[in-house]
């Protein structure tokens, strides 16, 4: 039996998945041209001419994103989520989800989250944590959304720009399966925010207290860093 030669350390990594390409792409495709092909009051569509690492040429289109948006997961007390029910033009129905909106020019993420929370739910938060940035459909949408957890809430309503009053819907943290089963809770960003917030809260609950008063011990990996909270 002939022995197999040792693997070449300089060779690109092989894909571990059956039926996939033999090697991982060496580099992102080269963009040879960009052009604006459509524009509306809200959206701009850009065509991109691409050459991939294997020589294949394609034209892809994407919706340009502009400014990111922010979505807030408000936790009232220790056991209650605050959601809103509002009209969704894309599906032409009313959807249940977390408050959200575009980050205004000059705003940072947590300032925008606090503003949207006051405008859409009527509360402000003493603690805000930037959980993660997510994308909705990265294959053709450039836009991203920052997911923010809001805790230690207190009433502080502010006027917003919604066309009709929003219904605020309290939901117990102990019944997340019931929320996920609802036919009007379908937005992927809200579902991702729900799981990320739950993980953060579970880790914070498990972190040891330094002085018996519920504050996380300094330097604990599960506690929020100063950059994450305000």
Number of C-alpha atoms within 10 A of each C-alpha: 3 4 5 6 6 6 7 8 7 6 8 12 13 12 13 11 8 7 7 10 11 13 12 12 15 11 9 10 17 14 13 11 10 14 11 14 11 11 11 7 5 7 12 15 18 17 16 18 16 19 16 15 13 10 10 9 14 12 13 13 17 18 20 15 15 13 14 17 20 25 26 31 28 26 23 19 11 11 12 16 21 21 23 18 18 20 14 11 9 6 8 8 10 14 19 22 27 28 25 24 17 17 21 14 8 8 12 10 22 24 16 22 32 20 24 25 28 20 21 24 23 18 22 24 22 12 15 24 24 21 19 14 15 17 15 14 13 12 11 14 15 16 17 18 21 22 29 28 27 27 19 15 18 14 11 13 15 15 11 14 8 10 8 9 11 16 13 18 15 15 17 15 17 11 11 14 9 11 19 13 10 11 9 14 17 15 13 14 17 21 16 14 24 22 12 18 23 16 12 17 17 12 15 19 15 12 17 17 15 12 9 9 7 12 14 20 15 12 9 14 12 17 20 18 13 8 8 15 16 14
